[in-house]
Every structure is written in C-alpha cells, then in structure tokens.
Amino acid sequence: MLLKKLSLTVFIPTPYYNVMLLKSKSIVLKALLFVVLFVLMSNTQASAKANPKVLIFFKTVAYHHASIPAGIKAIIKLGEQAAFDCDTTSDSANFTDENLKQYSAVIFLNTSGDVLEDDQQTAFETYIKHGGGFVGVHGATDTEYEWNFYGRLVGAYFKSHPDIQPATLKIVNPTHLATKDLPTEWKRTDEWFNFGWYNDDIKFLIVIEEDSYKGGRNGGEHPLAWFHTFEGGRAFYTALGHTEESYSEPLFLRHLLGGIEYAMGRLANKQSNARDDGH
C-alpha cells in the first residue's frame, strides 16, 4: 500500500503583507471615523436649525429711545435661555416675503414714526396673515400712524405721557405666558403711556391704576399690555420698557419673554411661524 505524502503549506506573512494589512485597517478606521463625524455634524446642524428665530426691528424715525441697545442685549440673552435665535436690524429693506418667512416672530423694539415703505408693509401683512407673530415694545405704538393694518395689529396708538414715575399695575389675566409670573399688584417705575385710540379686539393683560400716579388720561381701565389673534397671526404689546433699567429687571424680563413666546406660538414644534392654541 502506497502512502501519498501530504504536504502542508504554511503561510508566513511577509513584511509587505503586514504593511498592507495595517494600511487596510487604517483605511477602515478612517472611514468609520468619517461616518461618525458626519453623523455628529448632521445632528448638530439639525439641532441648530430646530431653534425658532425672531427678528428684532428697532428703526426710529421720530423719537429714539436710549434704552434700545439694552433691550436688544436683553432679548438676545432671553433667547439663549429659552432656545430661540435672534437677528437684529434697523434696515426696513429686510421686510421682504422671502426674508420674513424664517422668523417665528418680529419684535418692534421702541420703533417710532413711519418705518416701512409700501412694499415692505405689504410683505409684513402677508407674513402676519400666514401665521407670523408680532411683539410690540413701548414705542411700537408710536409707529406707523397712517397704516391701518399696523394700528389694528399693535392694538393702540400713543398720545402722551407724564414724567417717569412709580405707579401700581394690576394684572387682569394672571394665566397668560406674559403675566403668569407677575404679582397681582405690581409696583414699578417707568414712562406710562396714554393712548388716543384702542382696537376693541385686544385682550387686556395689565392695567394701570391712574390714582397711583400723576398724568393718567385714559380713565377707567387703562391697559398697558395686551394680546390678540389678528388676521391669522398673533400679536402681543407691552407699553412697559422705556427705561434702560427695565431690561435688567427680572419681572419685566419674564413679562417680555412670555409675550415673545406667545407670539412665537409657545415654541410648540420648533418651526418657523408655528402656531398652537395655547395662551
């Protein structure tokens, strides 16, 4: 019986093979690292895009409030705390259909006078009618007296004011986002507006007690902050915020933040112009 010889071939890696193997592993690791980094960057970008954004508009044609820079800084800080982003401008050329689409709310911060041209007014009207939010702060009622749509949106027009002095405010709607953190009676110092005209559709949030200071001219219930839904959008206005000190006052900042969140739709689903049915 013949036995065949069996031969076993033993593969001994050469230095060249070892080098190639290491290179292959390196390529695989680099590819995996690239995928991980890509996913992380994509998630980061998605998170950044998720924040709603507001436009702070502060153009003045008549009176210019010295507190505007403090107001801008304060709102930007509120955005950092409450997860919304801010753009700022005094350039009315930014009021175009395409540009306004990106904002959940537009804030008129102590604006004054005739601040928008006809085509810019049309773009802003379209923005509101498509669910945009509006926030007016103090001088916003001293703005665009000849633009009927704006007057009804902001809710009133400024007429006069006495000297800056302390007064007592009364919260008449304590459940709204803009008032839920405020005391029922709120004593503070500011410039108190009298109004020459009101939109009957506004819903009062805060009224001022005229017997607590000198110079009140509206009598009866004299509102200083309100909100309403308007032609598809939401509007909030506060007459508070003349003084620079206002923008470092915790209670006022809570009031302002609540108004901004209301106008944005309470940050309901992180989308531009998103609305919900809450306060």
RALIN-V432346 format. One record per residue. RES is the residue in one small letter. BURIAL is + if it has 16 or more other C-alpha atoms within 10 Angstrom, else -. Layout:
# RALIN-V432346
res: [RES | RES]
burial: [BURIAL | BURIAL]
This chain:
# RALIN-V432346
res: [m | l | l | k | k | l | s | l | t | v | f | i | p | t | p | y | y | n | v | m | l | l | k | s | k | s | i | v | l | k | a | l | l | f | v | v | l | f | v | l | m | s | n | t | q | a | s | a | k | a | n | p | k | v | l | i | f | f | k | t | v | a | y | h | h | a | s | i | p | a | g | i | k | a | i | i | k | l | g | e | q | a | a | f | d | c | d | t | t | s | d | s | a | n | f | t | d | e | n | l | k | q | y | s | a | v | i | f | l | n | t | s | g | d | v | l | e | d | d | q | q | t | a | f | e | t | y | i | k | h | g | g | g | f | v | g | v | h | g | a | t | d | t | e | y | e | w | n | f | y | g | r | l | v | g | a | y | f | k | s | h | p | d | i | q | p | a | t | l | k | i | v | n | p | t | h | l | a | t | k | d | l | p | t | e | w | k | r | t | d | e | w | f | n | f | g | w | y | n | d | d | i | k | f | l | i | v | i | e | e | d | s | y | k | g | g | r | n | g | g | e | h | p | l | a | w | f | h | t | f | e | g | g | r | a | f | y | t | a | l | g | h | t | e | e | s | y | s | e | p | l | f | l | r | h | l | l | g | g | i | e | y | a | m | g | r | l | a | n | k | q | s | n | a | r | d | d | g | h]
burial: [- | - | - | - | - | - | - | - | - | - | - | - | - | - | - | - | - | - | - | - | - | - | - | - | - | - | - | - | - | - | - | - | - | - | - | - | - | - | - | - | - | - | - | - | - | - | - | - | - | + | + | + | + | + | + | + | + | + | + | + | - | - | - | - | + | - | + | + | - | - | + | + | - | + | + | + | - | + | + | - | - | - | + | + | + | + | - | - | - | - | - | - | - | - | + | + | + | - | - | + | + | + | + | + | + | + | + | + | + | + | + | + | + | + | + | + | - | - | - | + | + | - | + | + | + | + | + | + | - | - | + | + | + | + | + | + | + | + | + | + | + | + | + | + | + | - | - | - | + | + | + | + | + | + | + | + | + | + | - | - | - | - | - | - | - | - | + | + | + | + | + | + | + | + | - | + | + | + | + | - | - | + | - | - | - | - | - | - | + | + | + | + | + | + | + | - | - | - | - | - | - | + | + | + | + | + | + | + | + | + | - | - | + | - | + | + | + | - | - | - | - | + | + | + | + | + | + | + | + | + | + | - | + | + | + | + | + | + | + | + | + | + | + | + | - | + | + | - | - | - | + | + | + | + | + | + | + | + | + | + | + | + | + | + | + | + | + | - | - | + | + | + | + | + | + | - | - | - | -]
